[in-house]
Amino acid sequence: MPILAKSLAFPLVALLVAAPGEPSPASGDVSAAVLSTLARRFADDAPLVRGLVIKRDRRMAGFVACGEVGAMPAARYQRFFITVPGGLAVLESDDPDLLARYWELNDC
């Protein structure tokens, strides 16, 4: 069995090295990455963003962004939290408690 594990370990490591994930954008590209992530969440309408805050993530490499977003005729805005790179986007409508925790941890 150890020989089988060794024979599978190398291809797995090679796969991880070959696909490291999304590269970290330069500081100027972070706002574009945030807007792109929000646009994917609001596929029907271009979202309106207000109070956008972008800062370096203290815990991981990259950035975090928070603010409020609404659909095109923005009758109601909701808070959001995004990680860049990675494109994790949490909206208030997804999970208000999780969003509040992310905002608290990142001083949004």
Secondary structure, 3 states (H helix, E strand, C coil): CHHHHHHHHHHHHHHHHHCCCCCCCCHHHHHHHHHHHHHHHCCCCCCEEEEEEEEECCCCCCEEEEEEEECCCCCCCEEEEEEECCCCEEECCCCHHHHHHHHHHCCC
